[in-house]
Amino acid sequence: MDPNIQVIIKKLFELQFLDRQLGEAERKYRENPKKVLELEEKIRSQREKIEKDKEHLKSLELDQHQKESDLKFREDKTKRIEAKIRAIRTGKEYQALLREIALAKKDNNVIEEGLLRRMEELEQNRLGLAGQEESLKQGEVDIQVEIQKLQQEVEGIEVEIQKFQENREKIVEGLEKSLLDKYNRIRARVSWNVVAEVKGGICQGCFVHISPQVYNEVIRSDSLYQCPNCQRFIFHDGGQTGGRTPEAG
Protein backbone atom coordinates (compact mmCIF):
# COMPACT_ATOMS: atom_id res chain seq x y z
CA MET A 1 0.00 0.00 0.00
CA ASP A 2 1.24 3.47 -0.88
CA PRO A 3 2.31 5.06 2.44
CA ASN A 4 0.45 8.26 1.57
CA ILE A 5 -2.74 6.31 0.83
CA GLN A 6 -2.32 4.42 4.11
CA VAL A 7 -2.06 7.73 5.99
CA ILE A 8 -5.24 9.02 4.31
CA ILE A 9 -7.12 5.79 5.06
CA LYS A 10 -6.01 5.97 8.68
CA LYS A 11 -7.16 9.59 8.96
CA LEU A 12 -10.52 8.68 7.44
CA PHE A 13 -10.88 5.87 9.97
CA GLU A 14 -10.03 8.29 12.78
CA LEU A 15 -12.54 10.76 11.42
CA GLN A 16 -15.39 8.27 11.14
CA PHE A 17 -14.62 6.88 14.61
CA LEU A 18 -14.69 10.41 16.06
CA ASP A 19 -17.88 11.25 14.16
CA ARG A 20 -19.51 8.14 15.62
CA GLN A 21 -18.60 9.33 19.13
CA LEU A 22 -19.71 12.86 18.33
CA GLY A 23 -23.01 11.63 16.89
CA GLU A 24 -23.73 9.52 19.98
CA ALA A 25 -22.93 12.45 22.28
CA GLU A 26 -25.19 14.77 20.27
CA ARG A 27 -27.98 12.16 20.37
CA LYS A 28 -27.76 12.03 24.17
CA TYR A 29 -27.63 15.82 24.29
CA ARG A 30 -30.91 15.95 22.36
CA GLU A 31 -32.58 13.09 24.23
CA ASN A 32 -31.83 14.10 27.82
CA PRO A 33 -34.03 17.23 27.77
CA LYS A 34 -36.80 15.08 26.28
CA LYS A 35 -36.39 12.62 29.14
CA VAL A 36 -36.64 15.50 31.62
CA LEU A 37 -39.90 16.62 30.00
CA GLU A 38 -41.22 13.04 30.11
CA LEU A 39 -40.43 12.78 33.83
CA GLU A 40 -42.09 16.13 34.52
CA GLU A 41 -45.11 15.04 32.49
CA LYS A 42 -45.31 11.82 34.51
CA ILE A 43 -45.52 13.80 37.77
CA ARG A 44 -48.02 16.23 36.27
CA SER A 45 -50.24 13.33 35.15
CA GLN A 46 -50.09 11.78 38.63
CA ARG A 47 -51.06 15.11 40.20
CA GLU A 48 -53.97 15.48 37.78
CA LYS A 49 -55.19 11.96 38.56
CA ILE A 50 -55.06 12.67 42.29
CA GLU A 51 -57.04 15.89 41.82
CA LYS A 52 -59.66 14.02 39.80
CA ASP A 53 -59.85 11.32 42.47
CA LYS A 54 -60.26 14.00 45.13
CA GLU A 55 -63.14 15.52 43.17
CA HIS A 56 -64.69 12.07 42.79
CA LEU A 57 -64.31 11.45 46.54
CA LYS A 58 -65.90 14.79 47.31
CA SER A 59 -68.81 13.91 45.02
CA LEU A 60 -69.26 10.57 46.82
CA GLU A 61 -69.20 12.30 50.21
CA LEU A 62 -71.84 14.82 49.14
CA ASP A 63 -74.00 12.00 47.83
CA GLN A 64 -73.46 10.16 51.12
CA HIS A 65 -74.58 13.19 53.14
CA GLN A 66 -77.63 13.59 50.91
CA LYS A 67 -78.60 9.95 51.38
CA GLU A 68 -78.09 10.18 55.14
CA SER A 69 -80.38 13.23 55.25
CA ASP A 70 -82.93 11.39 53.13
CA LEU A 71 -82.80 8.37 55.43
CA LYS A 72 -83.25 10.54 58.55
CA PHE A 73 -86.24 12.23 56.93
CA ARG A 74 -87.79 8.86 56.09
CA GLU A 75 -87.14 7.48 59.58
CA ASP A 76 -88.76 10.54 61.13
CA LYS A 77 -91.69 10.11 58.78
CA THR A 78 -91.98 6.43 59.78
CA LYS A 79 -92.03 7.43 63.46
CA ARG A 80 -94.80 9.92 62.78
CA ILE A 81 -96.82 7.22 61.04
CA GLU A 82 -96.24 4.84 63.95
CA ALA A 83 -97.45 7.55 66.30
CA LYS A 84 -100.78 7.65 64.47
CA ILE A 85 -101.53 4.07 65.53
CA ARG A 86 -102.73 5.26 68.92
CA ALA A 87 -105.43 7.34 67.25
CA ILE A 88 -106.71 4.51 65.01
CA ARG A 89 -110.31 3.53 65.76
CA THR A 90 -111.04 0.82 63.14
CA GLY A 91 -109.32 -2.44 62.28
CA LYS A 92 -109.24 -1.55 58.60
CA GLU A 93 -107.37 1.68 59.23
CA TYR A 94 -105.02 -0.13 61.58
CA GLN A 95 -104.12 -2.76 58.94
CA ALA A 96 -103.59 -0.09 56.28
CA LEU A 97 -101.28 1.82 58.59
CA LEU A 98 -99.31 -1.30 59.43
CA ARG A 99 -98.77 -1.95 55.71
CA GLU A 100 -97.62 1.65 55.23
CA ILE A 101 -95.17 1.31 58.11
CA ALA A 102 -93.86 -2.00 56.77
CA LEU A 103 -93.27 -0.51 53.30
CA ALA A 104 -91.56 2.54 54.78
CA LYS A 105 -89.24 0.40 56.90
CA LYS A 106 -88.45 -1.79 53.90
CA ASP A 107 -87.49 1.29 51.86
CA ASN A 108 -85.44 2.58 54.78
CA ASN A 109 -83.56 -0.73 55.00
CA VAL A 110 -82.69 -0.56 51.29
CA ILE A 111 -81.38 2.99 51.70
CA GLU A 112 -79.44 1.98 54.82
CA GLU A 113 -77.78 -0.96 53.02
CA GLY A 114 -76.85 1.40 50.19
CA LEU A 115 -75.32 3.78 52.72
CA LEU A 116 -73.24 1.00 54.22
CA ARG A 117 -71.92 0.04 50.78
CA ARG A 118 -71.17 3.70 50.05
CA MET A 119 -69.30 4.03 53.36
CA GLU A 120 -67.10 1.07 52.38
CA GLU A 121 -66.52 2.63 48.96
CA LEU A 122 -65.61 5.96 50.55
CA GLU A 123 -63.13 4.27 52.88
CA GLN A 124 -61.49 2.43 50.01
CA ASN A 125 -61.28 5.67 48.03
CA ARG A 126 -59.74 7.52 50.98
CA LEU A 127 -57.15 4.78 51.50
CA GLY A 128 -56.38 4.67 47.78
CA LEU A 129 -56.02 8.44 47.62
CA ALA A 130 -53.72 8.46 50.64
CA GLY A 131 -51.57 5.79 48.96
CA GLN A 132 -51.44 7.80 45.73
CA GLU A 133 -50.38 10.96 47.57
CA GLU A 134 -47.64 9.08 49.42
CA SER A 135 -46.48 7.53 46.15
CA LEU A 136 -46.50 10.96 44.51
CA LYS A 137 -44.31 12.43 47.27
CA GLN A 138 -41.76 9.65 46.87
CA GLY A 139 -42.05 9.82 43.08
CA GLU A 140 -41.37 13.56 43.09
CA VAL A 141 -38.22 13.02 45.14
CA ASP A 142 -37.00 10.19 42.88
CA ILE A 143 -37.81 12.10 39.69
CA GLN A 144 -36.08 15.26 40.91
CA VAL A 145 -32.98 13.17 41.58
CA GLU A 146 -33.24 11.67 38.08
CA ILE A 147 -33.79 15.11 36.49
CA GLN A 148 -30.76 16.48 38.31
CA LYS A 149 -28.72 13.52 37.08
CA LEU A 150 -29.86 14.07 33.49
CA GLN A 151 -29.07 17.79 33.70
CA GLN A 152 -25.60 17.02 35.03
CA GLU A 153 -25.12 14.56 32.18
CA VAL A 154 -26.04 17.32 29.70
CA GLU A 155 -23.35 19.56 31.20
CA GLY A 156 -20.81 16.74 30.87
CA ILE A 157 -21.94 16.00 27.32
CA GLU A 158 -21.48 19.66 26.36
CA VAL A 159 -17.83 19.43 27.43
CA GLU A 160 -17.47 16.10 25.61
CA ILE A 161 -18.98 17.49 22.38
CA GLN A 162 -16.66 20.48 22.48
CA LYS A 163 -13.67 18.14 22.89
CA PHE A 164 -14.83 15.94 19.97
CA GLN A 165 -15.34 19.00 17.77
CA GLU A 166 -11.86 20.30 18.57
CA ASN A 167 -10.32 16.91 17.78
CA ARG A 168 -12.32 16.72 14.56
CA GLU A 169 -10.99 20.08 13.45
CA LYS A 170 -7.45 18.81 13.96
CA ILE A 171 -8.11 15.71 11.85
CA VAL A 172 -9.82 17.47 8.95
CA GLU A 173 -6.96 19.99 8.75
CA GLY A 174 -4.89 17.23 7.17
CA LEU A 175 -7.48 16.31 4.54
CA GLU A 176 -8.14 17.98 1.22
CA LYS A 177 -11.47 19.79 0.95
CA SER A 178 -12.59 17.69 -2.01
CA LEU A 179 -11.86 14.49 -0.09
CA LEU A 180 -13.66 15.81 2.99
CA ASP A 181 -16.66 16.77 0.86
CA LYS A 182 -16.80 13.22 -0.52
CA TYR A 183 -16.51 11.83 3.00
CA ASN A 184 -19.41 13.98 4.21
CA ARG A 185 -21.60 12.99 1.26
CA ILE A 186 -20.92 9.28 1.84
CA ARG A 187 -21.48 9.61 5.56
CA ALA A 188 -24.82 11.36 5.01
CA ARG A 189 -25.93 8.42 2.89
CA VAL A 190 -24.46 5.36 4.63
CA SER A 191 -24.26 6.57 8.23
CA TRP A 192 -20.94 5.76 9.92
CA ASN A 193 -19.18 3.11 7.83
CA VAL A 194 -17.54 5.41 5.31
CA VAL A 195 -14.33 3.35 4.90
CA ALA A 196 -14.47 -0.37 4.14
CA GLU A 197 -11.91 -3.08 3.48
CA VAL A 198 -12.11 -5.29 0.38
CA LYS A 199 -11.69 -9.02 1.08
CA GLY A 200 -11.71 -11.63 -1.64
CA GLY A 201 -13.08 -9.09 -4.10
CA ILE A 202 -16.01 -8.21 -1.79
CA CYS A 203 -16.61 -4.76 -0.30
CA GLN A 204 -17.08 -5.25 3.44
CA GLY A 205 -19.33 -2.19 3.54
CA CYS A 206 -22.09 -3.36 1.20
CA PHE A 207 -20.92 -7.00 0.67
CA VAL A 208 -21.12 -6.72 -3.10
CA HIS A 209 -18.48 -8.14 -5.46
CA ILE A 210 -16.39 -5.58 -7.28
CA SER A 211 -14.95 -6.25 -10.71
CA PRO A 212 -11.54 -8.00 -10.96
CA GLN A 213 -10.09 -4.91 -12.64
CA VAL A 214 -11.15 -2.59 -9.81
CA TYR A 215 -10.07 -5.19 -7.27
CA ASN A 216 -6.56 -5.33 -8.78
CA GLU A 217 -6.36 -1.53 -8.69
CA VAL A 218 -7.40 -1.49 -5.06
CA ILE A 219 -4.73 -4.10 -4.27
CA ARG A 220 -2.07 -1.91 -5.90
CA SER A 221 -3.25 0.95 -3.66
CA ASP A 222 -1.67 3.64 -5.81
CA SER A 223 -4.77 5.80 -5.31
CA LEU A 224 -7.83 6.16 -3.10
CA TYR A 225 -10.72 4.16 -4.54
CA GLN A 226 -14.45 4.05 -3.94
CA CYS A 227 -16.73 1.04 -4.14
CA PRO A 228 -18.65 1.19 -7.44
CA ASN A 229 -21.78 0.00 -5.63
CA CYS A 230 -21.95 1.88 -2.30
CA GLN A 231 -19.35 4.60 -2.99
CA ARG A 232 -17.54 3.93 0.28
CA PHE A 233 -13.79 4.50 0.34
CA ILE A 234 -12.24 1.05 -0.03
CA PHE A 235 -8.80 -0.39 0.60
CA HIS A 236 -7.02 -3.74 0.56
CA ASP A 237 -5.15 -4.59 3.72
CA GLY A 238 -2.50 -6.64 1.98
CA GLY A 239 -1.19 -7.87 5.34
CA GLN A 240 -0.12 -4.38 6.34
CA THR A 241 -2.15 -4.43 9.51
CA GLY A 242 -2.20 -8.17 10.16
CA GLY A 243 -5.64 -8.54 8.62
CA ARG A 244 -7.09 -5.76 10.77
CA THR A 245 -8.51 -2.45 9.61
CA PRO A 246 -6.46 0.60 10.62
CA GLU A 247 -7.43 1.74 14.08
CA ALA A 248 -8.15 5.29 15.10
CA GLY A 249 -5.34 6.96 17.05
C-alpha positions in Angstrom: 0.0 0.0 0.0 1.2 3.5 -0.9 2.3 5.1 2.4 0.5 8.3 1.6 -2.7 6.3 0.8 -2.3 4.4 4.1 -2.1 7.7 6.0 -5.2 9.0 4.3 -7.1 5.8 5.1 -6.0 6.0 8.7 -7.2 9.6 9.0 -10.5 8.7 7.4 -10.9 5.9 10.0 -10.0 8.3 12.8 -12.5 10.8 11.4 -15.4 8.3 11.1 -14.6 6.9 14.6 -14.7 10.4 16.1 -17.9 11.2 14.2 -19.5 8.1 15.6 -18.6 9.3 19.1 -19.7 12.9 18.3 -23.0 11.6 16.9 -23.7 9.5 20.0 -22.9 12.4 22.3 -25.2 14.8 20.3 -28.0 12.2 20.4 -27.8 12.0 24.2 -27.6 15.8 24.3 -30.9 15.9 22.4 -32.6 13.1 24.2 -31.8 14.1 27.8 -34.0 17.2 27.8 -36.8 15.1 26.3 -36.4 12.6 29.1 -36.6 15.5 31.6 -39.9 16.6 30.0 -41.2 13.0 30.1 -40.4 12.8 33.8 -42.1 16.1 34.5 -45.1 15.0 32.5 -45.3 11.8 34.5 -45.5 13.8 37.8 -48.0 16.2 36.3 -50.2 13.3 35.1 -50.1 11.8 38.6 -51.1 15.1 40.2 -54.0 15.5 37.8 -55.2 12.0 38.6 -55.1 12.7 42.3 -57.0 15.9 41.8 -59.7 14.0 39.8 -59.9 11.3 42.5 -60.3 14.0 45.1 -63.1 15.5 43.2 -64.7 12.1 42.8 -64.3 11.4 46.5 -65.9 14.8 47.3 -68.8 13.9 45.0 -69.3 10.6 46.8 -69.2 12.3 50.2 -71.8 14.8 49.1 -74.0 12.0 47.8 -73.5 10.2 51.1 -74.6 13.2 53.1 -77.6 13.6 50.9 -78.6 9.9 51.4 -78.1 10.2 55.1 -80.4 13.2 55.3 -82.9 11.4 53.1 -82.8 8.4 55.4 -83.3 10.5 58.5 -86.2 12.2 56.9 -87.8 8.9 56.1 -87.1 7.5 59.6 -88.8 10.5 61.1 -91.7 10.1 58.8 -92.0 6.4 59.8 -92.0 7.4 63.5 -94.8 9.9 62.8 -96.8 7.2 61.0 -96.2 4.8 64.0 -97.5 7.6 66.3 -100.8 7.6 64.5 -101.5 4.1 65.5 -102.7 5.3 68.9 -105.4 7.3 67.2 -106.7 4.5 65.0 -110.3 3.5 65.8 -111.0 0.8 63.1 -109.3 -2.4 62.3 -109.2 -1.6 58.6 -107.4 1.7 59.2 -105.0 -0.1 61.6 -104.1 -2.8 58.9 -103.6 -0.1 56.3 -101.3 1.8 58.6 -99.3 -1.3 59.4 -98.8 -1.9 55.7 -97.6 1.7 55.2 -95.2 1.3 58.1 -93.9 -2.0 56.8 -93.3 -0.5 53.3 -91.6 2.5 54.8 -89.2 0.4 56.9 -88.5 -1.8 53.9 -87.5 1.3 51.9 -85.4 2.6 54.8 -83.6 -0.7 55.0 -82.7 -0.6 51.3 -81.4 3.0 51.7 -79.4 2.0 54.8 -77.8 -1.0 53.0 -76.8 1.4 50.2 -75.3 3.8 52.7 -73.2 1.0 54.2 -71.9 0.0 50.8 -71.2 3.7 50.1 -69.3 4.0 53.4 -67.1 1.1 52.4 -66.5 2.6 49.0 -65.6 6.0 50.5 -63.1 4.3 52.9 -61.5 2.4 50.0 -61.3 5.7 48.0 -59.7 7.5 51.0 -57.2 4.8 51.5 -56.4 4.7 47.8 -56.0 8.4 47.6 -53.7 8.5 50.6 -51.6 5.8 49.0 -51.4 7.8 45.7 -50.4 11.0 47.6 -47.6 9.1 49.4 -46.5 7.5 46.2 -46.5 11.0 44.5 -44.3 12.4 47.3 -41.8 9.7 46.9 -42.0 9.8 43.1 -41.4 13.6 43.1 -38.2 13.0 45.1 -37.0 10.2 42.9 -37.8 12.1 39.7 -36.1 15.3 40.9 -33.0 13.2 41.6 -33.2 11.7 38.1 -33.8 15.1 36.5 -30.8 16.5 38.3 -28.7 13.5 37.1 -29.9 14.1 33.5 -29.1 17.8 33.7 -25.6 17.0 35.0 -25.1 14.6 32.2 -26.0 17.3 29.7 -23.3 19.6 31.2 -20.8 16.7 30.9 -21.9 16.0 27.3 -21.5 19.7 26.4 -17.8 19.4 27.4 -17.5 16.1 25.6 -19.0 17.5 22.4 -16.7 20.5 22.5 -13.7 18.1 22.9 -14.8 15.9 20.0 -15.3 19.0 17.8 -11.9 20.3 18.6 -10.3 16.9 17.8 -12.3 16.7 14.6 -11.0 20.1 13.4 -7.5 18.8 14.0 -8.1 15.7 11.9 -9.8 17.5 8.9 -7.0 20.0 8.8 -4.9 17.2 7.2 -7.5 16.3 4.5 -8.1 18.0 1.2 -11.5 19.8 0.9 -12.6 17.7 -2.0 -11.9 14.5 -0.1 -13.7 15.8 3.0 -16.7 16.8 0.9 -16.8 13.2 -0.5 -16.5 11.8 3.0 -19.4 14.0 4.2 -21.6 13.0 1.3 -20.9 9.3 1.8 -21.5 9.6 5.6 -24.8 11.4 5.0 -25.9 8.4 2.9 -24.5 5.4 4.6 -24.3 6.6 8.2 -20.9 5.8 9.9 -19.2 3.1 7.8 -17.5 5.4 5.3 -14.3 3.3 4.9 -14.5 -0.4 4.1 -11.9 -3.1 3.5 -12.1 -5.3 0.4 -11.7 -9.0 1.1 -11.7 -11.6 -1.6 -13.1 -9.1 -4.1 -16.0 -8.2 -1.8 -16.6 -4.8 -0.3 -17.1 -5.3 3.4 -19.3 -2.2 3.5 -22.1 -3.4 1.2 -20.9 -7.0 0.7 -21.1 -6.7 -3.1 -18.5 -8.1 -5.5 -16.4 -5.6 -7.3 -15.0 -6.3 -10.7 -11.5 -8.0 -11.0 -10.1 -4.9 -12.6 -11.1 -2.6 -9.8 -10.1 -5.2 -7.3 -6.6 -5.3 -8.8 -6.4 -1.5 -8.7 -7.4 -1.5 -5.1 -4.7 -4.1 -4.3 -2.1 -1.9 -5.9 -3.3 0.9 -3.7 -1.7 3.6 -5.8 -4.8 5.8 -5.3 -7.8 6.2 -3.1 -10.7 4.2 -4.5 -14.5 4.1 -3.9 -16.7 1.0 -4.1 -18.7 1.2 -7.4 -21.8 0.0 -5.6 -22.0 1.9 -2.3 -19.3 4.6 -3.0 -17.5 3.9 0.3 -13.8 4.5 0.3 -12.2 1.1 0.0 -8.8 -0.4 0.6 -7.0 -3.7 0.6 -5.2 -4.6 3.7 -2.5 -6.6 2.0 -1.2 -7.9 5.3 -0.1 -4.4 6.3 -2.2 -4.4 9.5 -2.2 -8.2 10.2 -5.6 -8.5 8.6 -7.1 -5.8 10.8 -8.5 -2.5 9.6 -6.5 0.6 10.6 -7.4 1.7 14.1 -8.2 5.3 15.1 -5.3 7.0 17.1 
